[in-house]
């Protein structure tokens, strides 16, 4: 056993490295650098730059308010103006959707790095999610303006918002890990992801209140992890809306399950990325 | 000093090759196969083939060793480096490493063309595992080594390829790893830069760090390394502290059976039928007449040997050779009658042998073709250049010059060492 102490690192066929999480810590700054790179690159040679992060949710909100609020005349919730109802849901949804899109492609677009340099691969999809998270924070500023414009004051429950944000983060990470790892092997996921995102926008309660879902379907509806997150966002910002507790708990369980299995799956396939990418 | 820092045991890496043209697995096929295989037990026909890129490789490397990893294309060098730098996982065996490993398998990986030089230094440093503080501390040194001060805030897509490579190497070389793994980076960049890189790697070695260096360039290997590992078909075929011997051994096998450095007339008299001369042998030899290796270093004289039978003596009988490079460019013709008449070798009736020295440090690296040519001067060719005449080949590799500024093949047809003097 004394001999074993000599070396810092053992690589053995078929064994998971013990120091993976130590490495992750060592490379912690890489999370920041990769996110920083992506943001820097994204807005180079664009005229309005970071404003794009704001424009997308804002315009979708306008359209949704018009379609669901004015044309379909769906009810708002808790006395909030319809644009605020939509925008509050749009924030976590946009975060989730862009995190999904960015992270599922992240390994492929960094293929060169994956096949030539070692670092914990987990850094790549995670920093894609971080980039989307930064967009999320920027879009949040718009919400503040929107609420001032409508003279709508948030309740004290807003202090719970970080918890729901965290849930949104883990939901994005879990799905992102699954999809990015699968995409390395099966490029089909490149086509599946945009579909999930498009479809998801309509089956999640973004443009409408989840209160309009019939009660018998609500538990089933809550299998969508974003339902719990969006309801939570509305509850903490708008204040007097209802959270359907069984559904929320179910959403939480789904998020936890997706995240844990995603992490395990990613770790398992990570070792062969360089060979098949 | 003297501690083992890398210990490799029974290392193997297997790849599965699919004999299908499809590059990526499509989900559709996987599902289809799964569905089909419910009915039949095994659907897999012999479409897959296993291939061991590396097999049963074991070695120890001590601290401060500078190890050259030598081998042909496909011998497993890159796979070995990839395993050592943890990019891919071994199929069998184990590796134990001591200290921080930095690998430079390709210059500029992780660089983003849209970002500026400054931004890329930070990004690349972080990818290689440096902390922000370390990069800051080393920043000036990196920039100075790369000689890109003026262009720090220009995006690297506007860099010349030389600047790009310099910057990339500089970042990797300044991370002060205990073990530095370098793959063939010297293939790029100009001679000045190559020299600088070699110097840097030598410094790294002198500081007691360990260097693993892969290159086809035997000059560079000889300069940097103090020992070597020769890989052949995924296995270690030789390991030695004597690099000269290892180099010789490496260069001694020639691949192609058709390309030989010896031609012998297989009694096909008719083919070369003429009334004056019958060619018997054409070969490349050492000074002592021994057939030399197919691959010759440029710093050795070699001899072109012609043997044959003179049927009828003729005063105007000339014999010699034409030499062509890989592109088929004729370099020159030469005959036994090139000098003044007293120095001509006498051609008497019957079997004879003549030879001519090909001076060292004349040709460049590459494969050369030698044709035996012969004529009755100004009257008639009996062995006309390019017309199905006896042909041999040899290859020049290594030994180009002892100059530290000259380590690889230079542009140009020939590569003579020419004297320079101050006056």
Contacts between the chains, C-beta under 8 A, distances in Angstrom:
chain1	res1	chain2	res2	distance
A	6	B	3	7.8
A	6	B	4	7.6
A	6	B	96	7.6
A	6	B	98	6.5
A	7	B	7	7.0
A	7	B	96	3.9
A	7	B	97	6.0
A	7	B	98	4.8
A	8	B	97	6.4
A	8	B	98	5.4
A	8	B	99	6.3
A	9	B	95	8.0
A	9	B	96	7.0
A	9	B	97	4.4
A	9	B	98	7.7
A	9	B	101	7.8
A	10	B	94	6.5
A	10	B	95	7.3
A	10	B	96	5.2
A	10	B	97	7.9
A	11	B	83	7.4
A	11	B	86	6.4
A	11	B	89	7.5
A	11	B	90	6.6
A	11	B	94	6.4
A	11	B	95	4.3
A	11	B	96	7.7
A	11	B	97	7.5
A	12	B	90	7.6
A	12	B	93	7.8
A	12	B	94	4.3
A	12	B	95	7.8
A	13	B	12	7.7
A	13	B	89	7.1
A	13	B	90	4.7
A	13	B	91	5.7
A	13	B	92	5.0
A	13	B	93	6.0
A	13	B	94	6.9
A	26	B	129	6.6
A	27	B	126	7.7
A	27	B	129	6.3
A	29	B	126	5.4
A	29	B	131	5.9
A	29	B	132	5.5
A	30	B	126	4.8
A	30	B	127	6.4
A	32	B	126	7.9
A	33	B	122	6.5
A	33	B	123	5.3
A	33	B	126	3.9
A	33	B	127	7.4
A	34	B	123	7.8
A	34	B	126	7.9
A	36	B	123	7.8
A	37	B	112	5.9
A	37	B	115	6.7
A	37	B	119	7.6
A	37	B	123	5.4
A	40	B	114	7.7
A	40	B	115	6.3
A	40	B	119	6.8
A	41	B	112	6.0
A	41	B	114	4.9
A	41	B	115	6.8
A	44	B	114	5.1
A	44	B	155	7.9
A	45	B	114	7.8
A	112	B	106	7.9
A	112	B	109	5.7
A	112	B	110	7.6
A	113	B	109	5.8
A	113	B	110	5.0
A	113	B	127	6.5
A	114	B	87	7.9
A	115	B	87	6.7
A	116	B	87	6.8
A	116	B	105	4.9
A	116	B	106	4.9
A	116	B	109	4.2
A	116	B	110	7.9
A	117	B	85	7.7
A	117	B	87	7.0
A	117	B	103	7.2
A	117	B	105	7.4
A	117	B	109	5.6
A	117	B	110	6.2
A	117	B	127	5.8
A	117	B	128	6.8
A	118	B	85	5.3
A	118	B	86	4.1
A	118	B	87	5.2
A	118	B	103	7.2
A	119	B	127	6.3
A	119	B	129	6.7
A	185	B	24	7.6
A	185	B	25	5.7
A	186	B	24	7.4
A	186	B	25	6.0
A	186	B	26	6.8
A	186	B	27	4.3
A	186	B	30	7.3
A	187	B	24	4.8
A	187	B	26	7.3
A	188	B	26	6.1
A	188	B	27	4.2
A	188	B	28	7.1
A	189	B	27	7.8
A	271	B	88	7.3
A	271	B	89	4.1
A	272	B	88	7.4
A	272	B	89	7.0
A	274	B	82	6.9
A	274	B	87	4.7
A	274	B	88	4.4
A	275	B	15	6.9
A	275	B	88	5.5
